Amino acid sequence: MNVADPAAAKQAVQYAAHALGFSALGVADAHTDQGTYLADWLREGNHADMQWMERHLAARQNPELVLPGVRSIIMLTYEYPRTDARKTSGSIARYAQGEDYHKLLAGKLEDLSETLSFYGGQQRCFTDSGPVSERFFAARAGLGWIGRNGLLIRPRGGSYCFLASILTTLELPYDTPMPNRCGNCHRCEQACPTAALRNGCCNAGRCLSFWTIEAKTPIPPKIRAAMGSRLYGCDTCQEVCPWNRRQAGVEVDIRLLMPAEFSTLSDKALHSMTEEQFNRFFAASPIRRIGLSHLQHNSTPAE
């Protein structure tokens, strides 16, 4: 849909996004050719047993299948903690230390959708929850570039952020992509505990984040040995990235910070938890979705 003043519509949603705590916003053409990277990645089996990625390939490559009449994809970033707040053994990926970001950002995205509706747009909104190539479009929207670890990297703030997307039928002014600035740095590839990163590609079958969160099969001994004390996810490739030394300049939402009782939860307490206690303790956390037995298995030392 064409809007009388596209610049005004974009400015309005930018203002609203800033007020809601998003750290950046960019707009990309929904019909940008995504090439064959994702299809090639899937064909080579890099998605391990995440079969849903194959099922959603067509929609990821063609946003029209997600929202008929889509013209623009608005990409947003929302900061999460840059340090692991655990005070005992067992590390937790930064993004999962506080409340579930899906729920936290869903309401904010609906507010932005209402703003766009005022200008006549129809929208669909996602936060890592729909068939949208969010990293690709975030790079196209000028928010950063895709690094060798496969993550969006920004000149300020690095990669410690959530990505959210709004597909809209409005034709808004597009932003200009920025060049890849990884240069000759290969620190993420060199530091990966399981050599899951190679030539800008992540093999999920080796990735510790996959095995501690997504995997439905027993963890292979070599992978288990490399896990160390990781309970949920792995941030190694982010920890060594030079761009993550630069602060984003935006305060992290307090709801994404780790609760005190979680920061001191011991392995012993975790292994003595009942299902009821687990569901209550992690009620607002993204960790709840992997279940008690998976989390307890992650905390069991390798033999």
N, C-alpha and C positions, 0 to 999 in steps of 0.2 A: 504494500500500500504506500502510495506517495503521501507525504504530509506537507502542509503549506510551508512550514519552516522547519526543515530537518535539523538545522543547527540549534534551534531553540529546544527541540525535543531532546537532543543529545545533551545539551547544557543542563536541562531540567533533571535528567536521570543521573548525570554526573553529580549534581548538587545533592540529590537525594541519597546517592550511594555514599558520598562522603559523610553525610549526616548519620548514616546507618553504620559507619565504621569500616567500610571497605577502603582499602589503601590505594587502589588504582582501578581505572576503567578504560577499556579500549574497545573499538568496534571493528569487526572484520566483515568482508563480503561472504555471505553464507554459501555462495556458489564457487568459491575458490577451489581450484583443482587440488586435491590432496595427494595426488600421485599414487604410487603403488606400495609405499613403505609399509603400511599396516597389513595389507594383503600378503606381502612378502614375509613379514614378521610372523604372521599366523601360519603361512604355508610351511615355514621352516620349523614350526612347533615351539616357538619361543613362549607361547602362552601356557605351557604345561597342560594342566587339566581344566583350565578355565574355558570350558566349551561355550559359555555364554558370549564370549568375545567373537567367536565365529558366527553365532546366530545373529548378532547385531551388526555385523560388518557392513551390510548394505545400507543400513540407516546411518551409521557413522560416516560413510562416504557420501551420503546424499541426504542432507538436512531436510529436504522436501518431504522425505518419508516420515520425519518426526513432526514437522509443522508445515503443512501445505501452504504455499504462498510466502514462505520465509524469505526475507531479503538480507537481513543483518543478523550477526551474532555478536552480542555484547558479552565481553569477557571481563571478569572482575577478580581482584585478589583480596584476600582477607588474611591478616597475619596470625601466625600461631607461635607458641614459645620457641625460643632458640636454644634452650638448655634442658637437659634431662633433670627433672626435679626429684628423682628417686634418691632417698637417703640410705637405702639398704640395697642388697643385691637384686639384680633383675631389672634390666633397662626397658623402658617403654618409648616407642617412637614419639617424637615431640608432638605430632599432630593428634595423638590419641591420649594425651595426659589429662585433658579436661572433659567437658561435656561433648556429646556426639555432635560433630559439626554439621551433619546433615540436617538435624532438627534446628540447630542454632541459626543456620543461614536460610532455611526454607521460608520462614516468615519475612525475613528481610527481602528476599527475592520477590515474594508476593507483593510487598509494598512497592518495589521498583516496577513490577509489572502493572500495577495500578496507575503509576505515573505515566507509563507508556500508553496505557489504554486511553488516557485522557486525550492523547494525540491521535487516537484512532487505531492503535496497534493491537494485534493479537499476539500472545506470547506463550511460550513454554519455558520453564525454568528448571535448571538442574545444578546439583553440586556433587560431582563424582557419582551420579546416580542414574544417568541416562545415556543413550547411544549418541554421544557428542564427542568429537575429538578435541577435548578441551585444551590440551597442551598445544596442539597444532594451531587452533584458532587464537589462543592467547598470544602466540608468537606472531601470527598474522595481524593481530590487533595492536602490535607495537608494545606489548607489556614486557617483553624480554626475548630470549632465544632458548631453544631446546639444547641443553648441554649434553655432554658425553654420558652423563648418568641418566639421560632420558627425561629429566625434569626441566621445568621452566626456570630459567635463571634470569634475575633482574639486576641491572647495574647497582641499584640500591635495594638491599634486602635479600639478595640471593634467591634461594629456593624455598625458604621457610614460609610458605603461604598456601592457603587453600585456593583452588580455582572454582569459580562459579560461572555459569553461562545462562544467558537469556536469549532465546531465539525469538525474533520478532518479525512481523510482516512489514514493519516500518523500514524505509530506506534511509538510513542515517549516514552521516559523513564517516568514511572509513579512516582508520589510522594507518600510519606507515610502519611496516616491520623494521626492526633494527637488525644490524648484522650480528652474526654469531661472534662472541668475543672470548671463547674458550682458548683460542690461539693454540699454542703447543702444549698446553697443560693436559696431563693425563692422570692427575692425582686420584680422581674418583675410580678410574679403572684399576690403577695400581693398588689402591687400598681395599677394594672389595674383597671380603673374606673368602668368597667362593668363586672368584673370577667370573661373576655373572655379567660383567660389563665388558663389551668389546665393540670398538668402532661405532660408538653411539647407540649400541643396541643392548637391551637388557634381556637376558635369558631367564624367564621366570622360574624355570626348572632348577636354577641354581640360586636364585635370589632368596635371602633369608626372610625378607618381608613376606614373600609368598608362602614359605614353609611355616612361619609362625602365625600366619593369619588365614590364608586362603586354602591351603592344602587339605585334602580329605583323605590322603593316604599316609601310611607311616613314614616318618622322617628317615631318610637314608643315613647310615652311620657317619659318613663323611660330612654330610650337611649338619648333623647333630653336633659333631665335634666342633664345627666352625661357629655354631650358634653362641657358644659361650654362655653368658648370663642373660641373653636377650629373651624377654618374655613376650614381646609384641612388637613386631616390626624391626627395622634396622635403619639407622641414620648415618652409617659410616661414610657413604658417598657424599652426604651433605656436610658432615663434620670436617672433611678435608678440603672442601671447595673454598678457594680463596675469596670468592664473591660473597660467601656467607659471613665474612668478617665485617661486612658493611651493614650497619643497622638500617632498617627500613624507615625509621623516623616516625613510626606509628605505634601507639601503645597497644599491647595485646589485650584482647577482651578477657576480663577476669574469669569468665566462665570457662575459658580454655586452659586455665592454670590447674595444676594438679592439686587435689584436696590433700590436706595434711595427713589424714588417716591413710590415704593411698601411698603417699610418699614413704611411709614407714611400715607398710604391710610386709611382713616377713614371709619367707618361703614356708616356714612351719605353719603360719596362720593360713596361708593360701591352700596348703595341702589338707588342712583340717576343715575347710569350708564345706558346707552343704550346698546343694543346688539353690535352696531358698536364700541362704546367706549370700551366695554369689550374685543372684539376681537382684537382691536388695542393694548390695554394696556397689555393683556396677550398673545400677538402673539407668543412669544418665550417660553412661560411657559407651563409646564405640566398641570397647573391648567385650561387652556383653555378647555380641553376636557370635563370637567364636566358641562360646560355651565354657563351662568350668573344666571339663576333662581336657580340652585342648590346651587351656592356659596352664593347668597343672602339669601336663606332659611337657610343655615348653620349659617349665621351671625345674624339671628333673635333670640332674647332671648327666652328661654323657658317660657311658660305661667305658 
